[in-house]
Amino acid sequence: MSDNASVTITRQSGYQFLVDFGETLPQLLADEPAPLGQGAGPAPDHMLLAAVANCLSASLLFSLKKFKQDPGALIATATPEMGRNENKRLRIQRIHVQLELGKTAAELEHLDRVLAQFEEFCTVSMSVRQGIAIDLQVRDGAGAVLKG
């Protein structure tokens, strides 16, 4: 992540906001689902889930690449656990993330070392964890649970 990363968000209409990541990246239309918005784009909770899942995926890939390993396909699924706080406000209380490697554990060298360290490289999930619990599970291409 760049130290000077920033986004600009401009309301378009209703609950639709144009997210501008800067000159070199395409803009993104965000919208709340009905009945507030029209669901024309991802809602803020979708973007939070995507940020956590993407960062964990990139960190796992980075750790594997350090050992010259290629996981093949890498699929991440992030699901929120919603609940109400003490003021009865809806909040994301926990995020469940599943990472699935495209190869079996037997095909990847140093996997134990990778699994022991990769989360520490994820700036987003380690930051989010300060306020929202994140449960992480890693599976290999055969569906075997490797972590979590």
C-alpha distance (Angstrom), angle and dihedral (degrees) to the residues before:
residue distance angle dihedral
M1 . . .
S2 3.73 . .
D3 3.80 116.1 .
N4 3.79 89.3 -134.2
A5 3.81 99.0 45.6
S6 3.77 114.4 142.2
V7 3.78 139.3 160.1
T8 3.79 131.4 -150.7
I9 3.78 118.4 -148.3
T10 3.80 120.3 -162.8
R11 3.79 125.2 -174.1
Q12 3.80 112.0 -120.9
S13 3.80 102.1 178.8
G14 3.79 137.2 -41.8
Y15 3.80 106.5 -10.3
Q16 3.80 93.9 -26.9
F17 3.79 116.1 119.0
L18 3.78 128.4 -177.7
V19 3.81 110.4 -134.3
D20 3.80 112.1 -151.4
F21 3.80 115.4 -164.6
G22 3.81 94.6 -177.3
E23 3.77 138.1 -86.9
T24 3.80 98.6 -50.0
L25 3.82 100.7 48.9
P26 3.81 131.9 64.0
Q27 3.77 118.6 -106.5
L28 3.80 121.9 -111.7
L29 3.79 129.1 -145.1
A30 3.82 112.2 -137.7
D31 3.79 122.3 -165.9
E32 3.78 139.2 169.1
P33 3.79 117.9 -116.5
A34 3.80 120.2 -108.3
P35 2.97 136.1 -46.6
L36 3.84 90.2 37.8
G37 3.78 98.2 32.1
Q38 3.77 137.4 5.9
G39 3.80 98.9 -104.8
A40 3.82 90.7 -119.2
G41 3.80 91.6 146.5
P42 3.77 142.2 2.4
A43 3.79 117.3 -53.3
P44 3.82 121.1 -130.2
D45 3.81 91.8 -97.8
H46 3.82 89.4 54.7
M47 3.79 90.0 53.1
L48 3.81 91.9 49.4
L49 3.81 91.1 50.8
A50 3.81 90.7 46.2
A51 3.81 91.7 49.8
V52 3.82 92.6 51.4
A53 3.83 94.3 44.6
N54 3.80 93.6 44.1
C55 3.79 93.9 48.6
L56 3.80 92.9 48.5
S57 3.82 90.1 47.6
A58 3.79 92.4 49.7
S59 3.82 91.1 46.5
L60 3.80 91.6 50.8
L61 3.81 90.3 48.5
F62 3.83 90.9 47.2
S63 3.81 90.8 51.9
L64 3.80 92.4 47.7
K65 3.82 91.6 48.0
K66 3.82 90.0 53.6
F67 3.80 85.3 66.4
K68 3.82 92.1 41.1
Q69 3.81 91.8 -110.3
D70 3.79 126.0 144.4
P71 3.82 115.5 -153.4
G72 3.79 93.7 -162.7
A73 3.77 109.9 -143.3
L74 3.79 114.1 11.1
I75 3.79 117.6 -162.0
A76 3.80 123.9 -173.6
T77 3.79 126.0 -169.1
A78 3.81 120.9 -172.5
T79 3.79 121.4 -170.6
P80 3.80 126.2 -179.2
E81 3.78 126.4 -135.2
M82 3.79 105.3 -144.7
G83 3.78 126.9 -156.3
R84 3.77 144.0 146.4
N85 3.79 125.0 -94.2
E86 3.81 125.4 -139.1
N87 3.83 89.3 -78.8
K88 3.82 91.1 52.1
R89 3.83 91.6 -110.0
L90 3.79 116.9 146.9
R91 3.80 112.1 -111.0
I92 3.80 140.4 169.6
Q93 3.79 99.7 -111.1
R94 3.78 99.2 176.3
I95 3.79 138.3 5.5
H96 3.80 120.4 -145.7
V97 3.81 112.7 -155.3
Q98 3.78 125.8 -173.1
L99 3.80 120.2 -170.7
E100 3.78 117.4 -167.0
L101 3.78 121.7 -165.3
G102 3.78 120.5 -146.8
K103 3.81 92.3 -134.0
T104 3.78 133.8 55.9
A105 3.79 120.1 -103.0
A106 3.81 89.6 -110.8
E107 3.83 89.9 61.6
L108 3.82 93.7 56.3
E109 3.79 123.2 73.7
H110 3.82 122.0 -144.9
L111 3.80 90.8 12.6
D112 3.80 92.4 146.8
R113 3.81 90.8 58.1
V114 3.81 91.6 45.1
L115 3.80 92.8 51.4
A116 3.79 91.5 47.7
Q117 3.81 94.4 56.2
F118 3.80 114.5 22.1
E119 3.82 98.2 89.4
E120 3.80 90.5 61.4
F121 3.83 89.6 64.7
C122 3.82 93.0 57.9
T123 3.80 108.0 97.1
V124 3.81 94.2 -176.0
S125 3.80 100.8 49.0
M126 3.79 93.2 41.7
S127 3.82 89.1 51.9
V128 3.81 94.7 44.6
R129 3.83 90.7 48.0
Q130 3.78 88.8 68.0
G131 3.81 87.4 73.4
I132 3.82 107.6 13.4
A133 3.80 126.2 44.6
I134 3.80 114.6 -122.9
D135 3.80 120.6 -157.6
L136 3.79 111.1 -161.1
Q137 3.78 129.8 -164.3
V138 3.81 125.6 179.7
R139 3.80 120.7 -162.4
D140 3.76 129.8 -177.0
G141 3.79 126.5 -130.4
A142 3.81 90.9 -85.9
G143 3.80 91.9 54.0
A144 3.80 96.1 -106.8
V145 3.81 113.5 148.6
L146 3.79 108.3 -119.3
K147 3.79 98.6 172.3
G148 3.77 135.2 10.6
